[in-house]
Structures are given as structure tokens and as C-alpha cells.
Amino acid sequence: MAKTQRYSMEQIRAVQKRLRALPPKKVGKTMAEAVELLAGDIRKAMEKGHSPAEIRGILAGEGIQASLSRLAALWKKEEGTAQKKEDDAAPVQFKTEGCGLFIMPEKTEGR
């Protein structure tokens, strides 16, 4: 059988010291991820009457380069979901009297 490897406290402390000294890595978001994270705020700004070009300028001022087509797609996506919500909100009425849609099974003895 193989012997279990053992490590000294000096080795563990040395590694601990090196790990704690590591600088934070710059982990950011892609342009698409940034726009998706900001999608709700962008849509609200568009609802207030701001154009995609204005919003693009605001994003560019903070260093986020987004295309007008991507911003316009957010608006179209919002319009599509808003229309779908309106369609879903309309009450559906069913007339079932005398239409024969509901047929009750006959009762059988023994069940």
C-alpha cells in the first residue's frame, strides 16, 4: 500500500501566504451580458421616451459600447411581451350550456 503524504506546517503556511497575497482578477461582463443585466432599466428609459441613440450615449459614457440594433431589439422584445400580456389578460368566455361538451360516463355497478 502507498503511504499517505504528509505536509509540514511550514509548507501549509507558505501556500497560505501566497494565496492570500494574490491580487483580485479583473472579471467583467461582456457587452451582451452588460446589456442583458441593464435590460430592465433600458426598457424603462425607453418607456419614458428616451431613444436608443440617447441610451447608447449614456452607456458609452460609462464605457459600455452597445449597438443600436441590440438596444432596439430590447425594445421590440418588450413590445412583443407587452402585446402578449394584453392578449393573455383578455378574459376567455365559454358557453357550455347545451353544447354537449361534457359527457358524464355512465355508472356501472361494482365500481
N, C-alpha and C positions, 0 to 999 in steps of 0.2 A: 504494500500500500504506500501511496505517496504521503509524505509528511506535510502537514499544514504549514503554510508560510506565515511567519510572524513578523510584525513590523515594530520597530522601536518607536518610543515616544518622540525622539528627535526627528525621525522621518515624518511622522504624522504632523508635528508642529511645523516643519519646513513646508510641507504641502499646504497646510492650513494658512501659513503666512503668505505663500504665493497666491493662493486662491482669493484671499481677502484683498490682496493688492491689485487684482485685476481691475482695469478701468471698465466702466459700463460701455457696452457696444451700442452703436447707433443703430437702432432698429426702428425703421419708419414704415410708412404705408405707401403703397403705390398710388398713382393718381386715381386709378379706378376705385381703389379701396377708400381713399380720402373722400371722393365724391359720394360714394355709397354711404359712408358714415355721416356725411353732411346732407344727405338727400332730403330728410325731413325739413331741415332749416331752409334749404334751397327752394323746396316747393312752397313753403310758407312765404318766402320773399317774393316768389313769382305770383302767388295769390294776392299779395299786396300791390301788384302792378309793376314790379321790377322786371326788366327784360333779362334774358340770358346773357346778353352782352354786358350789362351792368354787373351782374353776379360774377361773370367771368373776370371782370376787372377787380372786384373785391377779392376773389380767390387769388388772382395774380399778385395783388398787393401783399398777400401773406406767403407768396412763393409757391402756390399750388397752381400749376398750369393745367387747366381743363379746357377741352374743346367745346365750342358752341353746340356741336351736334350731340355731345354727351349730355349737356345741360338741357337741350331741347328734348332729348329722349326722356329725361326725368319728368318733364312737363307733360309729354304725351302719355307716359306711363300713369301719371297722376290723373289725367283726364279720363283715361280708359277705366281706371279703378273707380273714379267718381261716377261715371256713367253706369258701371256695373252695379255699384251700390244703390243707385237710384232705381235700376231695374229690379234689384232684389228687394227693395223696400216696398214696391207696389204690392198691395195685398192680392192674393190669388183667391178667387171665389169659385167654389164648386157647387154645382146644383146636382144633388144626388136623389132627390125625390122622383120616383117613378122612372128612373133611367135604367134600372136593372143592373147597376154596377156591383151591388153587394148581394151575393147569393149565399145564404146560410146553408151549411151542409145538413143533410138530414140526420136525425139522431138514429142510431142503431142500438138495439138492445144489447146489453152485455158490456157496454163501454161506459 
